[in-house]
Amino acid sequence: MLPKTGHLQFIPSRIEATHRALLAETWAVCGGPLAVSRAEATTAETTIADAHALAYEPVTRTPLFWGKRFDQGWWKVQIPAGEGPRWLDWRDRGEATAYWRGTAVAGIDPGHTRLRLPDDLIASGGTLLIESTCARTGIWVPGAGEGVDARGSEFKGAFLCSRDEEAWAASFDVEVLLGLAIALHRRDNPGRSDLPNGFGWRAPIENLDPLGRRILVGLDAAVDAYDHGGPAALREVTGALLASLPAAATASTVLLTGHMHIDLVWLWPERTGEFKAVHSLANALDVGSRYPELVFNQSQPAMLEAVQRRDPGLHRRLIEAAKPGPEGRPGFEPLGAMYVESDTQLPCGEALVRAFELGQAGFRKLRPDGRDSPIVWLPDVFGYSAALPTIMAGFGVPYFYTTKMHWSGATRIPYSSFKWRGMDGSEVLTHLSWNFYNAAATVDEVLHPALQDRQSGVHDETLLAVGYGDGGGGPNDAMAERVRRMNDLAGMPRTGWGTVEGFFDRLDEKRDRLPTYAGEMYLEYHRGVQTTRSELKARFRALERALQLREAAACLPGGAPAPGSEAAGRLTHAWKRCVFAQFHDYIPGSSVPDVYDEALPELASLAEEMEAAAEASLEASGDRPIVFNPLPVPRTEEVGGRMVELPPLAAVAAASLREADLPATSLSLSAEAATLDNGRVRVVFNASGEAESLASRGTALPLRSPAGRLFTFPDRPAKYEAWDIDLPTLSNGRVVDTPAERSVEGEGTHAPTLVFRRALGRKSRAELRYRLLPGESVVRLEIRLDWRDERTLLKWSAETGFTGGRARYGAPYGAVLRPQSPGPLAHDAAFEVPGSRWAAVSDDTESEGFQLVTEAKYGFGARDGLLHCSLIRSALSTAHSGGGNDSAGTGPSVTDLGEHTIRLAFGPHADSAPRAEQPAALADRLFTPAVEAVGSAAHAGLLGVEGGESLVPAWAKPAADGDGDGAAGARGFTLRLHETLGRRGTATLMLADGFAAERVDLRGRRLGDAGGVDGPRVPIGFTAYQIVSLAIRRK
C-alpha cells in the first residue's frame, strides 16, 4: 500500500500506544477470588511467631473496610496447588508483607503490586500469611494515590495471576528505547519538545540526534512486527536494535545501588516504620533472587535490630546476602557508620559520637568481614555540621554520601565529588548525587546525575540510589529490567549495579585531583526544624544531660556499672533511644503527632531513670550529704542559697563545701527602671522587662535598642509547615510592646529575682524572671511561657553595635563562623541558621562582643549586629497521608500550644574570657545543676585544665570493656574536650596523684606509640576546632 512515512513526528505516539497495549497484555487473572480469612485489627503488635495462634474469621464479602490508622491486621490466604509461576494480586489499600514457612517472602505496596509466590507453595498449595498495616505511604511512587480514608483500609480480595513473559520483556524494550529517543529530542529542543504527541497538530521533528532517529525508525519496525506477530515478534526486532546500539567507548558510568530510604518515623509511628523495614528488605531479597546482579544497601542498625526482633529468619537471610557471591560482590551491602540517619545539628557533640559508636558496633555484626562501615550515608538530612568530618575522622570513616544539598533554595554547592574539610582540617571524600534517593532507574533519572556530575572530567562515574522508599518497598522487577537494557546502550551512561564502597574506593584513587569544600554544608531550606516542637527538643536535651550525669557518676571510683549487669544494659538502652531520637524526622519535629505522643513520655521517663541511676550510684558509696559536680570543669555554683566552689567530676561532702568570696548582687528600683549589679555586670531594665543598658566591668556594651526584646511573627510558610521558616516572615514581625507588671522575689538574698509579667501576641502570656548571680558574667533569664498563638513564631533579640563580618555559633562540637553582613545572596539566605545552644556577635577581632546562651534552643540568626533566637513556633503538625480515622494519636493540629519553661543567659563575649565564661562552657554549666545527694566524698582524678582557655572539657565517658586497644580500655574514663574559637595552643591537664592520661581517638584507640603521661601535669597540644580525647586512669 503506502510507503513508510518520512515524517517521524507521527511515529512516537504509535510506539507509546503499543507500549500501553503490551502492559495490558502482561497480566492475566487466573480464576476467581482466593479464600481469605482475617484476624481482628489491633494497635498491639503481633510478630510472625505468634500470628498463627490468632483467631481468624473468613472474609465473606468485599469490599471490606478494616482498621484504624496504623492498626496491624493479619490474614490467611489459601493458595491452591498448581503449576507456576504465579503471582498474588492482593487488592488492599494498606501495605502488606507475605510470610511463608515462618519468614517474610516479600512486600505488597504501591511499588510492588503483585507478589511472585514461592515455587514450593505453588507446587504443594498451602496457607500464606499476610501482615498488613492500615496505612499506605508509598508517596514516592508515581500515581500511588492516597492511602486509607475515614473508613479504614479497603480490601477488595486476593487473586492469582500469570505473567506473559514476552509481553513483559517487550514492554521494557519499548519503554527504554522510546524514553531515550524522547530524552534526546528534549535535550536538542529545550522547552519545545512535545514527544510523544498523539493529539492534534504534531510538530515536525527537526532537531534530533541521529541516534534518536535511528531508534524511532527501529521501533516503528518493531511495532509493525507486533501488529502481525505479537510481543515475541516485536522482541526479535527490539533485541536486534538494542544489540546494534552499544554504549560509546567514552560513555561515563552510573553505578546503581538498590535502596529503600525508610524514615524510622515520619508519617507513621515507630512500629509502622519497623513494618516498612521488614517488607522492604524482604522485597529486596526477593527481587535479588530473580536479578542476581542487584546489590542493595541499608544504613541503619537500629532498623536492622527491629527486623531481627520481628523476623529472625529474614535477618539471617540478610546476613547471608551480605557475603560475597559468585562474582565476588554481595547482594546486600550494610553501610552507614551511624546507628540511625541522624540529624547533625541538633544533637550535642557527644550524642553524635555515640551515634557512630553504636552504629559501628552494629555494622561489625552485619558485615561479613566484621569491619566498621567506611561510609556515612545521609541522603536526607537538613544540613551537615562542619563537625561531622571531624567526628568521622575520629572513627576512621573516610567516605560521605548525600543528595540533600541540591535542595538549597538560593545558591548551589559547586561540586559533585570533593574532599569535604571539617573545622579542624579533617577531610572526608564526599559524593553528592544530583538526583533524589527514590529513583526508579528510568532513562531520565539515569541521564540526569551523569549530566550534572561536576567532576566527570576527573572521575566519570556517579552514584545513584534506586528504589522506592518509605513504604514503596525498595527496588522492583521493573527497575531491574530497565537497568539490564541500559547497561550497554548508546546515548546512555554505562549503567549497572555495584557496591557503594567500591564506588568510593575508585573515586579515592582520584582524590588528589578533586576540589576541596571547607566548612559546614548549610542547607538553604527547612530552617524551621531547629525550632519546631520546642517541648520535644527540651526533653531531648534533658535526656542528654541525664546521660551526662549518669556517666559522670560512673567515672567515680566504684561507680561504673558492672559489664553485663542490668545497670549497664539500661545505660546502653538509654543511649540507643537517645540516638534513635536523633533521626532526621524525629528530633526536627517534622513527624506526625502519633510519633510525639509516644516520644515525649519516653524521653522524660529515660531522663528520670538515668538521674535516679546516677543518684543510686552515688548513694552506694556512703550515707552522708554530698554535692556532686557532673561536669569536667570546676565551677562556682549556687547550692542551698550559697555560692560554693566545686571541683570537676567530684562529690564533695556538704559539710566541707568551700564558699566563694563574692559580693551579693544589688538591686535598685525606680518607677521606670530596675538595676541588677554584681560588681562585674550591671544591667538596667526598662519598665517592659528589656535590658536598656548592659555594662561589663564598667564598660557599656553598644546596644542600639534594648536587649531582650520579643517579637512575634505570623508564621505561614509557603511550602512545608513543620520544616520551614520563610525569609519574608522575618520582615513581618511586631515587637511585643504590651505593659509589664514588675515584682521582686528573694529581695535581700544574695541574688534576687526580678520578675516581669506581660501579655504577648494575641492570646499568650509570659513571665520573665531575671537573675544575676554573684560573680557571674551573664544575666540569667527564665521565661515561663503560656503560649496560645497558633501559627506564630516568637523570637528573642538583641540589637548591638557589634557588626564584625561574622557571627559565631555553637556546633555539636566546636563552633562555626557565618557571615552576618548583609548583601551577597548567600549571606541573606542564611537568615535562620542552626546553633548548638549558643551564638555570639562581636567585632572582627572577637575581643569584644555579645553572647546568648540557651538551655535547649537551636534556631538563631545574626545580621549587622542584630542577634536573634527563635524561642517557639506553633506550626501546623505534619499531616498523615490520607484521610482521617486516626488511631490513638492525641496530638493537636498545631504544635507547642501550652506552657513552656525557656532558659537563656546573655552578656558580654570576648575571646580572652576564661574557660568557664566561654559560651560553649556556659551552655553546659548554666543548665546542668550540681546534684545534692547522699554518698561519700570522691573524685575521678581530674583537677582541672590550665591555659588554652578556648579548649573546653565537655564530657566524661566511663570506660567499658572492649573500649579501644588497651588505652581507655583499662578501667577509667575518657575525657572529651573541644576547641571552640578557632585557636591553636597548649593546655595543661591537672591530675591527682596516681593518675595518668594519654591521647586516644573517638573509638578509644591509642594515638601514636607513646604510652600514658603521668600526672599531675599533662601537656595537651591542640589545634583549631579539634576534638581531644584523653584516656584517664589510675596508674
TORKEPA-99429 format. One record per residue (C-alpha): x, y, z. Coordinates in steps of 0.5 Angstrom, whole numbers. Layout:
     xx     yy     zz
      X      Y      Z
...
// end
This chain:
     xx     yy     zz
      0      0      0
      3      7      2
     11      7      3
     14      9     10
     13     16     12
     19     20     13
     15     25     18
     18     22     24
     13     26     28
      8     21     27
     12     15     30
     13     17     37
      5     17     39
      4     10     35
     10      7     39
      7     10     46
      0      6     44
      4      0     43
      7      0     50
      1      1     53
     -2     -5     50
      4     -9     52
      3     -7     59
     -5     -9     59
     -2    -16     56
      3    -17     61
     -2    -19     67
     -8    -24     67
    -12    -26     73
    -13    -34     74
    -20    -36     76
    -24    -33     82
    -22    -30     89
    -18    -34     93
    -21    -36    100
    -18    -31    105
    -19    -30    113
    -17    -25    118
    -16    -23    125
    -18    -17    128
    -14    -11    127
    -11     -8    133
     -6     -3    135
     -2     -8    139
      4    -11    135
      4    -19    134
     10    -22    130
     10    -28    126
     12    -32    131
      5    -31    134
      1    -30    128
     -1    -37    127
     -5    -37    134
     -9    -31    133
    -17    -32    132
    -18    -32    124
    -25    -31    121
    -27    -32    114
    -28    -26    109
    -35    -27    106
    -36    -20    102
    -31    -15     99
    -30     -9     99
    -28    -10    107
    -26     -3    110
    -22     -5    116
    -18     -2    122
    -16      5    124
    -10      9    122
     -3      5    124
     -7     -1    126
     -4     -8    125
     -8    -14    121
     -6    -21    120
     -9    -25    114
     -9    -32    112
    -10    -34    104
    -11    -41    102
     -6    -42     96
     -9    -48     91
     -3    -53     89
     -2    -52     81
      4    -50     76
      8    -44     77
     10    -39     76
      4    -35     79
      3    -28     83
     -1    -26     88
     -5    -20     87
     -7    -17     94
    -12    -12     93
    -12     -8     99
    -10      0    100
     -5     -2    106
      2     -4    106
      3    -11    107
      8    -17    108
      7    -24    106
     10    -30    110
     11    -37    108
     15    -42    112
     15    -37    118
     19    -31    115
     18    -26    110
     17    -27    103
     16    -20    100
     12    -14    101
      6    -11     97
      6     -4     97
      5      1     91
     12      0     88
     10     -8     89
      3     -9     87
      4    -16     85
      8    -22     89
     12    -27     86
      9    -33     90
     15    -39     92
     15    -45     88
     14    -50     93
      8    -46     95
      5    -46     88
      7    -54     88
      4    -56     94
     -1    -51     96
     -2    -48    103
     -3    -42    107
      0    -36    106
      0    -31    112
     -1    -23    111
      1    -18    115
     -2    -11    114
     -2     -4    116
     -7      1    116
     -3      6    112
     -1      7    105
      5     12    105
      9     10     98
      9     17     97
     15     17     92
     11     12     87
      8     16     82
      1     15     81
      0     11     88
     -5     16     91
     -7     17     98
     -8     11    103
    -13     10    108
    -19     14    109
    -24     15    115
    -27      8    114
    -20      5    114
    -16      1    109
    -21     -2    103
    -20     -9    102
    -22    -12     95
    -20    -19     95
    -14    -23     93
    -13    -27     86
     -8    -31     83
     -4    -28     77
      0    -30     71
      5    -26     67
      6    -26     60
     14    -26     60
     14    -24     52
     10    -18     53
     13    -16     60
     20    -16     57
     18    -13     51
     15     -7     55
     21     -5     57
     25     -6     51
     20      0     48
     20      4     55
     28      5     55
     29      6     47
     23     11     47
     25     14     53
     32     15     50
     29     18     44
     25     23     48
     30     25     52
     35     26     46
     29     30     43
     28     34     49
     36     36     50
     36     38     43
     29     42     43
     29     45     50
     22     48     52
     20     46     45
     19     38     45
     12     35     45
     14     28     44
     10     23     44
      4     28     42
     -2     24     40
     -7     29     39
     -8     35     34
     -2     38     31
      5     35     31
     11     39     31
     16     36     25
     22     33     29
     27     38     26
     33     38     31
     34     30     34
     41     27     35
     42     21     29
     41     16     35
     34     18     36
     32     18     29
     35     11     29
     31      9     35
     25     12     32
     25      8     26
     27      2     29
     22      2     34
     17      3     28
     19     -3     25
     18     -7     32
     11     -4     32
     10     -7     25
     12    -14     27
      8    -13     34
      2    -12     30
      3    -18     26
      6    -23     31
      5    -20     38
     10    -19     43
     15    -24     41
     16    -22     34
     17    -15     37
     22    -17     41
     26    -20     35
     27    -13     33
     28     -9     39
     33    -15     41
     37    -13     35
     36     -6     35
     39     -6     43
     45    -10     40
     46     -6     35
     47      0     40
     53     -1     44
     55      5     49
     60      9     47
     67      8     49
     67     15     52
     61     14     56
     61     15     63
     58     10     69
     53     11     73
     53      6     79
     47      4     82
     46      2     89
     39     -1     91
     36      3     96
     30      4    101
     30     10    104
     26      9    111
     24     14    115
     24     11    122
     19     15    124
     15     21    120
      8     20    117
      8     14    122
     10     12    129
     16      7    130
     12      1    130
     10      2    123
     17      4    121
     19     -3    123
     14     -6    119
     16     -2    113
     23     -4    114
     21    -12    114
     17    -11    108
     22     -7    104
     28    -11    106
     24    -18    104
     23    -15     98
     30    -13     96
     32    -20     97
     26    -23     93
     28    -18     87
     35    -20     88
     33    -28     87
     31    -26     80
     36    -21     79
     42    -23     82
     46    -17     79
     42    -13     84
     46    -10     90
     42     -6     95
     44     -3    102
     41     -1    108
     44      4    113
     41      4    120
     43     -1    125
     37      1    129
     33     -1    124
     36     -8    123
     35     -9    130
     28     -8    130
     28    -13    124
     32    -18    128
     27    -18    133
     20    -18    129
     23    -23    124
     29    -27    126
     29    -31    119
     29    -25    115
     35    -22    119
     39    -29    118
     38    -28    110
     40    -21    110
     47    -23    114
     48    -29    109
     46    -24    103
     52    -19    106
     57    -25    104
     61    -24     97
     57    -28     92
     60    -32     86
     62    -25     82
     66    -23     89
     61    -18     91
     55    -18     96
     47    -18     95
     47    -14    101
     51     -8    103
     51     -6    110
     54      1    110
     53      8    114
     57      8    120
     52     11    125
     46      8    129
     41     12    125
     41     17    119
     42     22    125
     41     30    124
     48     33    125
     46     40    128
     41     39    134
     45     33    138
     50     35    143
     57     33    140
     58     27    145
     51     25    143
     53     25    135
     60     21    138
     55     16    141
     51     15    134
     58     13    131
     60      8    137
     53      5    137
     53      5    129
     60      2    128
     58     -4    133
     52     -5    129
     56     -6    123
     61    -10    125
     56    -15    127
     52    -14    120
     59    -14    116
     62    -21    114
     69    -18    115
     67    -16    122
     70     -9    120
     67     -2    121
     63      1    116
     67      6    112
     62     10    109
     57     15    112
     50     15    109
     46     21    110
     42     23    104
     36     27    107
     39     31    113
     37     38    113
     44     41    113
     51     38    115
     55     41    121
     62     42    120
     64     38    126
     62     32    122
     68     31    118
     72     31    125
     68     26    128
     68     22    122
     76     22    122
     76     20    129
     72     14    128
     77     13    122
     71     13    117
     73     16    110
     67     17    106
     61     21    106
     55     21    101
     49     25    101
     44     28     96
     40     34    100
     45     40     98
     41     40     92
     35     43     95
     38     49     97
     34     55     95
     39     61     94
     46     58     92
     48     52     89
     54     47     92
     59     47     86
     61     40     87
     59     33     86
     65     30     88
     70     33     93
     74     33     99
     70     36    105
     74     39    110
     72     40    117
     73     45    122
     79     42    125
     82     41    118
     80     33    118
     78     31    110
     73     26    108
     72     24    101
     65     26     99
     60     25     93
     54     29     92
     49     26     88
     45     30     84
     38     26     84
     33     24     89
     34     18     93
     28     14     91
     30     13     83
     26      8     79
     32      8     74
     28     11     68
     32     14     63
     31     21     65
     33     19     72
     40     16     70
     42     21     65
     41     27     70
     46     25     75
     51     24     70
     50     30     66
     50     34     73
     56     31     75
     61     37     76
     67     32     77
     66     28     71
     72     30     67
     76     27     73
     72     21     75
     67     19     70
     63     15     75
     57     18     79
     53     14     84
     45     13     84
     41     10     89
     35      6     86
     29      4     90
     22      7     93
     23      9    100
     18     10    106
     13      5    104
     14      4     97
     18     -2     98
     25     -1     95
     28     -4     88
     23     -8     84
     23    -12     78
     21     -6     73
     27     -2     75
     32     -8     75
     29    -10     67
     31     -2     66
     38     -3     68
     39     -9     64
     37     -5     58
     41      1     60
     48     -3     62
     51     -2     55
     47      3     51
     49      8     46
     47     15     49
     47     13     56
     52     12     61
     54      5     63
     49      3     68
     49     -3     73
     49     -5     80
     55     -5     85
     58     -3     92
     58      4     94
     64      2     98
     67      0     91
     65      7     88
     68     11     93
     75      6     93
     75      8     86
     74     15     87
     79     15     92
     84     14     87
     83     21     84
     83     24     91
     89     29     89
     85     32     83
     79     33     87
     77     40     89
     76     42     97
     70     44    100
     71     47    107
     66     48    113
     59     47    114
     54     45    109
     49     49    110
     42     48    107
     38     54    105
     32     50    106
     28     47    112
     30     53    117
     24     52    122
     27     45    124
     31     48    129
     25     51    133
     19     46    131
     17     43    137
     20     46    143
     18     42    148
     21     36    144
     28     39    144
     28     41    151
     26     34    153
     31     31    149
     37     36    151
     34     34    159
     36     27    157
     43     29    154
     44     32    161
     42     26    165
     46     21    161
     52     26    162
     50     26    170
     50     18    169
     56     17    166
     60     22    170
     58     19    177
     60     12    174
     67     16    173
     68     16    180
     71     10    184
     67      4    184
     61      8    180
     62      4    174
     56     -1    173
     59     -8    172
     60    -11    165
     54    -15    163
     50    -12    169
     42    -10    169
     45     -3    170
     50     -3    164
     44     -5    160
     40      0    162
     45      5    160
     46      2    153
     39      2    152
     38     10    154
     44     12    149
     40      8    144
     34     11    145
     37     18    145
     41     17    139
     34     14    136
     31     21    137
     37     24    133
     33     21    127
     33     27    122
     25     27    122
     24     26    130
     28     31    133
     27     36    128
     20     36    130
     17     34    123
     13     28    124
      6     26    125
      3     27    132
      3     20    134
     10     20    134
     11     25    139
      5     22    143
     10     16    144
     17     20    144
     15     26    150
     14     21    155
     19     16    153
     25     22    153
     22     24    160
     22     17    163
     29     16    161
     32     22    164
     29     21    170
     31     14    170
     38     16    169
     38     21    174
     36     16    179
     41     11    177
     46     17    178
     44     18    185
     44     11    187
     51     10    184
     53     16    189
     49     13    195
     52      6    194
     59     10    197
     56     12    203
     51     16    207
     53     23    208
     50     29    205
     55     31    199
     54     35    193
     57     32    186
     59     36    180
     58     32    174
     62     37    169
     69     36    168
     70     43    170
     71     47    176
     65     51    178
     62     56    183
     55     54    184
     49     56    188
     48     51    193
     43     52    199
     43     59    198
     50     60    198
     56     61    192
     60     55    193
     66     52    189
     66     45    186
     72     41    183
     71     38    177
     68     31    177
     68     30    184
     63     29    190
     64     34    196
     62     33    203
     57     38    204
     60     40    211
     66     41    207
     64     46    202
     68     52    201
     64     58    200
     66     63    195
     68     70    197
     64     74    192
     59     80    194
     52     80    193
     48     82    188
     45     89    189
     38     91    187
     36     98    186
     29    100    183
     25    106    181
     19    107    177
     22    107    170
     28    102    171
     31     97    175
     38     95    176
     42     89    178
     49     90    179
     54     84    182
     60     88    181
     62     85    175
     56     86    171
     51     92    171
     44     91    168
     39     96    167
     32     94    166
     26     99    163
     19     98    165
     18     93    160
     23     88    162
     28     89    157
     35     91    158
     36     98    157
     44     98    158
     49     93    160
     56     94    162
     62     89    164
     67     92    169
     65     99    168
     65     99    160
     58     99    157
     56     95    151
     54     98    145
     46     97    145
     43    100    139
     36     98    142
     34     95    149
     37     87    149
     31     82    150
     26     85    146
     21     80    144
     18     80    137
     12     76    134
     11     74    127
      6     71    123
      9     64    121
      6     61    115
     11     58    111
     10     57    103
     11     50    103
     13     45    109
     10     48    115
     13     44    120
     20     45    116
     20     52    114
     21     59    116
     21     64    110
     25     70    109
     19     75    109
     17     72    115
     22     75    119
     21     82    116
     14     82    118
     14     82    126
     12     86    131
     15     88    138
     12     86    144
     10     93    147
      5     91    152
      5     94    159
      9     89    164
      8     88    171
     14     88    176
     16     85    182
     22     82    186
     23     75    189
     28     74    194
     29     81    196
     35     82    201
     38     75    199
     45     74    195
     41     74    188
     34     77    188
     30     75    182
     27     81    178
     20     79    175
     16     82    169
      9     79    167
      6     81    161
      2     79    155
      4     78    148
      2     76    142
     -6     75    141
     -7     70    147
     -1     69    150
      3     71    157
     10     71    159
     13     71    166
     21     74    165
     25     72    171
     32     75    171
     38     74    176
     45     76    176
     49     71    181
     55     74    185
     61     73    181
     58     71    174
     59     75    167
     52     73    165
     45     75    166
     40     69    167
     33     69    164
     28     64    165
     22     65    161
     15     62    164
     11     62    157
      4     60    157
      3     60    149
     -3     60    146
     -2     64    139
     -3     59    133
      2     59    127
      6     64    130
     14     65    131
     17     68    138
     24     71    138
     28     74    143
     33     79    140
     39     84    142
     41     90    137
     48     91    138
     54     95    135
     58     89    134
     58     89    127
     64     85    125
     64     81    119
     62     74    122
     58     72    128
     60     65    132
     55     60    133
     56     53    137
     57     47    134
     56     40    137
     63     40    138
     67     46    136
     64     53    133
     62     55    127
     63     62    124
     58     65    119
     57     72    116
     53     77    119
     54     83    114
     48     84    109
     49     84    101
     51     78     98
     46     73     97
     49     67    101
     49     72    107
     42     74    106
     40     66    105
     43     65    112
     37     69    116
     36     63    120
     41     58    122
     43     52    127
     47     54    133
     48     49    138
     45     53    144
     49     59    144
     51     65    139
     55     71    139
     56     77    135
     63     81    136
     68     86    133
     72     83    127
     78     81    133
     73     78    137
     76     82    143
     69     85    145
     62     82    143
     55     80    146
     53     73    147
     47     69    148
     47     62    151
     41     58    152
     39     51    155
     35     48    149
     35     53    143
     38     52    136
     35     57    131
     39     63    131
     41     69    126
     45     75    126
     45     81    121
     49     87    122
     50     87    130
     43     84    131
     43     77    134
     36     74    135
     34     67    137
     28     63    136
     24     61    142
     18     58    140
     14     57    133
      7     54    133
      7     51    127
      2     46    124
      3     39    125
      5     35    120
     -1     31    117
     -2     24    116
     -2     22    109
     -9     21    107
    -16     22    111
    -18     22    118
    -20     16    122
    -13     17    127
    -11     12    132
    -10     14    139
     -6     20    137
     -8     26    141
     -3     31    139
     -6     38    137
     -6     40    130
     -2     46    132
      5     44    136
      7     47    142
      1     51    145
      1     50    152
      6     52    158
     14     52    157
     20     54    161
     25     57    157
     32     59    160
     37     63    157
     43     68    159
     46     74    156
     52     78    157
     59     80    154
     63     76    150
     71     76    149
     76     71    146
     80     73    152
     75     71    157
     77     65    162
     75     58    160
     69     58    165
     66     64    161
     67     62    154
     60     61    151
     61     53    150
     62     52    157
     57     57    160
     52     53    155
     53     47    160
     55     50    166
     49     54    167
     44     49    166
     47     43    169
     46     44    176
     50     40    182
     47     34    185
     45     34    192
     45     27    195
     48     22    200
     54     18    199
     62     20    200
     67     25    198
     70     22    192
     74     25    185
     75     22    179
     83     24    179
     81     30    175
     83     37    178
     82     42    172
     86     45    166
     90     51    166
     92     55    160
     89     54    153
     82     58    155
     78     56    149
     79     49    150
     73     47    154
     72     40    157
     65     37    155
     64     30    157
     67     25    162
     65     18    159
     67     12    163
     71      6    160
     67      0    158
     70     -7    157
     73     -7    150
     74      0    149
     80      2    145
     86     -2    145
     89     -2    152
     88      6    153
     81      7    155
     80      0    156
     83      0    163
     78      2    168
     78      9    168
     75     14    164
     75     18    157
     75     26    158
     73     30    152
     75     37    150
     73     41    144
     77     48    142
     71     53    141
     75     59    138
     79     57    132
     85     57    136
     91     53    137
     96     52    143
     98     48    149
     94     47    155
     96     43    162
     91     38    165
     92     37    172
     91     30    175
     91     28    182
     97     24    185
     97     17    182
     93     18    175
     96     18    168
     93     20    162
     94     19    154
     91     21    148
     86     17    144
     82     18    138
     74     18    139
     74     10    139
     79     10    145
     84      7    141
     91     10    143
     94     15    138
    101     14    136
    106     10    140
    107     14    146
    104     11    153
    101     15    158
    103     21    161
    103     21    169
    100     27    173
    100     32    176
    101     36    170
    100     33    163
    101     38    157
     96     38    152
     97     41    145
     91     43    141
     89     46    134
     83     50    132
     77     46    133
     80     40    135
     76     35    139
     81     32    144
     80     25    148
     84     23    154
     84     17    157
     85     18    164
     86     12    169
     90     10    176
     97      8    175
// end
